[in-house]
Amino acid sequence: MKVMKNFEAAFVAAAVLATFASYATANESARIATAPVAAHTVTVDAPMQVVVIKGQRLTAAQKAKLGA
């Protein structure tokens, strides 16, 4: 019984430390995340890039020949 109480205390202590650590590093993460955005510029009216793949489907005879 005493062991379970010790595990509970360790879990609560770890949860409290994790909570405070996340608050302590929250501003640092936001500053780091926004820094690289300024290096990239996006053109508003740029056309969307589209990839078109043209090809014919294999017939049953061609599939059989390939062993598929």
C-alpha positions as CSV (number, residue, x, y, z in Angstrom):
1,M,0.0,0.0,0.0
2,K,2.9,2.3,0.8
3,V,4.4,1.7,-2.6
4,M,1.2,2.8,-4.4
5,K,1.1,6.0,-2.5
6,N,4.7,6.7,-3.4
7,F,3.9,6.0,-7.1
8,E,1.0,8.4,-6.8
9,A,3.1,11.1,-5.3
10,A,5.8,10.6,-8.0
11,F,3.1,10.9,-10.7
12,V,1.6,14.0,-9.3
13,A,5.0,15.6,-9.0
14,A,5.9,14.7,-12.6
15,A,2.6,16.1,-13.8
16,V,3.1,19.4,-11.9
17,L,6.7,19.7,-13.3
18,A,5.5,19.0,-16.8
19,T,2.7,21.6,-16.6
20,F,5.1,24.3,-15.4
21,A,7.7,23.3,-18.0
22,S,5.2,23.7,-20.8
23,Y,4.2,27.2,-19.6
24,A,7.9,28.2,-19.2
25,T,8.8,27.1,-22.7
26,A,5.6,28.3,-24.4
27,N,6.9,31.8,-25.4
28,E,10.2,30.4,-26.6
29,S,8.5,27.9,-29.0
30,A,6.3,30.6,-30.5
31,R,9.3,32.8,-31.1
32,I,11.3,30.0,-32.7
33,A,8.3,28.9,-34.8
34,T,7.6,32.4,-36.2
35,A,11.2,33.3,-37.1
36,P,11.6,31.2,-40.3
37,V,8.2,32.4,-41.7
38,A,9.7,35.8,-42.4
39,A,12.3,34.2,-44.7
40,H,9.7,32.7,-47.1
41,T,7.5,34.9,-49.2
42,V,4.4,33.7,-50.9
43,T,2.9,35.3,-54.0
44,V,-0.8,35.8,-53.5
45,D,-1.8,35.5,-57.2
46,A,0.6,32.7,-58.1
47,P,-1.1,29.9,-60.0
48,M,-1.4,26.6,-58.3
49,Q,1.0,23.9,-59.5
50,V,-0.8,21.0,-61.0
51,V,0.8,17.7,-62.0
52,V,-0.9,15.9,-64.9
53,I,0.0,12.2,-65.5
54,K,-1.0,10.9,-68.9
55,G,-1.0,7.3,-69.7
56,Q,-3.1,4.4,-70.9
57,R,-4.5,1.6,-68.8
58,L,-3.1,-1.8,-69.4
59,T,-5.4,-4.3,-71.1
60,A,-6.0,-7.7,-69.5
61,A,-3.6,-9.3,-72.0
62,Q,-0.8,-6.8,-71.0
63,K,-1.4,-7.4,-67.3
64,A,-1.2,-11.2,-67.9
65,K,2.0,-10.7,-69.8
66,L,3.6,-8.8,-66.9
67,G,2.5,-11.4,-64.4
68,A,0.3,-9.1,-62.4
